[in-house]
């Protein structure tokens, strides 16, 4: 999967260089996007507060299968644990509890 993506990126880059006036608009989709973008995530704490996703970054050269999520607001003082909820197409609904720092 990754080797195929690297080849697709080379072809895309060559086309951009050879035809500057007729450039393909977007690079090929990264392989991690097909997997990671199917996952939904939510966060709650032991006080019943829900956190909303602020931003999400998936993939990148050398990090094709990395998915970073940023939530707001920050965790208040006195919070003992956070629960991370995951769901999505082909993903088992799951909840993982972690100790708040």
MOJOMO-V415894 format. One line per field, one symbol per residue. phi: phi as a letter, one per 20 degrees, with the letter a starting at -180 (. if undefined). psi: psi as a letter, one per 20 degrees, with the letter a starting at -180 (. if undefined). burial: + if it has 24 or more other ideal C-beta (glycine too) atoms within 12 Angstrom, else -. A space follows every 50 residues. Layout:
phi=???
psi=???
burial=???
This chain:
phi=.ffffgfffffgffffffcfecfffcfgffffgfeffeedcccccfenfd ddfebbccmpgncgddcddcdcffffgnfebddddcaqgmdffbccecff e
psi=ggggggghhggggghghhmhilqpgqrqpqhhhhghiipqqqprriijqq pqpgrpppaqpilhkpopppqqarpqpiphqqpppqrrpjpppqpppqpq .
burial=----+---+------------------+-++++--+--+-+++++----- +------++----+--+--------------++++--------------- -
